[in-house]
Amino acid sequence: MHDPAARTPPAPGPLRWCYEHFEELVSVACLAAMVLCLALQVATRWITGNGLPWSEEMSRYTFVWATFAAAPMLAKRAAHVRISAQFLLMPPRMRLGFRMLCDALWVVCNIVFAWWSWQVVRDALEFPEISPTLGFARAWVELIIPFSFIAMSWRIAEDYLRRWHRGDLLALVSDEREAAAE
């Protein structure tokens, strides 16, 4: 007799789960920290009439981190803004070819941006600009920028590899056609 439970893959372990949801975890933690800093700032201003300088600075930094940490998550989910209507009349394999070409160009641009931003961060670490109220080099905050571009490239490549192993690369472009029909 055939056991359907035998085909069900095992639940991912905690490390695998953290890897799969890394961007979400960082973004949520940063957004939570930002909201807490802003709430503390508002409450302090309301109660004492004076704000906390460090909470404003920390809320800005956590906003930057939340934004750049979310970019690879969008790449992983293929949720970035993409204009594909011009390809809808093409056969699926041709659409897939254009999609792969566009994503390859995206990865190349990400690597270039990561390199440029790393150069800026490296220089900022060598000649640090110290955060006025928190007292650390702002380059540590800006380090998220090259990391984000590399992580986006990784998540794009990872999606292609997973789909290729599953044999459903064409699903990338068939989803576009279904979305356009709605």
N, C-alpha and C positions, 0 to 999 in steps of 0.2 A: 504494500500500500504506500502511496505517496504522502509524505509529510510536508505540508506547506511551511511549517516553522523551520525546516531544515534549510530553506532558501533564504530566509531572513538574515541579513548580515548582523553581526553582533553590534551592540550599541558602542559608540566610540568611547574610548577612555577619556579621562579628564584632560590629559595633555592634548589629545586629538581635538577634543571639544574646544579647548582654549585656542588652539591653532586655527580652527575653522571660524571662530568668533572673535579673533584677536582685535580686529578693527572696531567691532561693536563694543567690546569691553573697554577699549581705550577711549572711544568717543563718548560712551555713556559716563565713564568715570570723569572725564574732563567736563562734560556738560553739567554733571552733578556738582562738581567742585565750583564751576562757574556760578551756578544758581545759588549755592551756599554762600559764596563770596559776595554776590550781589545782594542777597537777602540780609547778610550780616551788615553790609554797607548801608542799606536802607534803614535797618533797625537802629544801627548806631547813630546815623544822622538824625533819625526821628527822636531818639531818646536824648542824645547829648548835643545835638546841633552840629557836630563835627563828624566827618567821615574817617574811615581808616584808609590811609594811602596805599598800604600793601594789598588791601582787598581789591581795589580797582585794578592795580597792576596784575595781580594774580588772575582776575577774571578775564582780562585781555589775553593773557598767555594761555589760559585754558581754552578760551574760544579759538585761538589760532590752532592749538593742538587738536581740538575736537574737529575742526574743519578739515585739516590736513590728514587726520587719522581716518576720517570718513571717506575720503576720496578712493583709497584702495577697496573699501567695502563696496562702493558703487561700481567700480571696475569688476569686482568679483561677481556681482549680481547683474552685470551688463546693464546697469541702470543709468549710465551717463547719457547725456543728451547726444542723440545720434540722428542725423538726417539720412533716411534711407528710402524715402518715397520714390526717388529717381530710379531705384533699382528694382522696384516691385514688378515691373513688366518683364524682367529678365528671367531666364530659367534659373532654378534653384542653385545649380552648380556654379553658374556665372555670378549670381548674387553672393554666394559663399566666397568665391575668389576675390571679389571686390571687398567683401567684409574682412577677409584675411589681410588683404593689402592695406586697408585703412587701419586695422589694428596693428599691423607691423609698423606702419608709419607712426602710429600713436606710441608704440613702445620705443621706437628710435627717438622720438621727441622727448619722451619721459627720461630716457637715459641722458640725453643732452642737458635737459633741465636739471636732472640730478647732479650731473657733473658741475654745471655752472653754480648751482646753489651750494654744493659741497665746497667749491672754491671760496665762496663768500663766507661760509661757516668756518672753514679752516683759517682764513685770514682773521675772522672775528675771534677765534680762539687764541690766535697768536697775539692779537692786539685787542684785548677784550674791552667791550663797552659794558660797564657794570650797571645792572638794574638799580634804579635810584632807591627803591624802598626794600626790595628783597635781597639785594646785595650779591647777586651772582651774575656771571657773564651771560648776556642775552643770547649769545651764540648757542647756549644749551637749549633755549626755546626754539631757535631757528633750525636746529638739527632735525626737527620733524619734517622740514621741507624736502631735503634730498631723500630722506627715508621714505616719505610718502610717494615720491615719483618712482623709486625702486620697487616699493611694495605694489604700486599699481601695475607696473610691468610684470611683476611676478604673478599677480592674480590673473592678469590677462592670459599669460602663457599657461598658467595652471589650468584655467578653464578650457583652453584648447586641448591640452594634454588629456584631461579627464574625458572630454567629449570624444576625442580620437580613440581612447581606450575603450569607451563604451560603444563606439561606432555610431554616434549620433551628431556628427558635425553639422549635418544639414538641418538639424533642429534649430540652429542659430538663426537661419534665414527663414525657416517656415514660421517661426514665432512672429517675425516681422510682418509677414503676409496676413496672418490671423489678426494681429493687432490693427493693421490697416483696415481690415474688413469690418471691424467693430465700430 
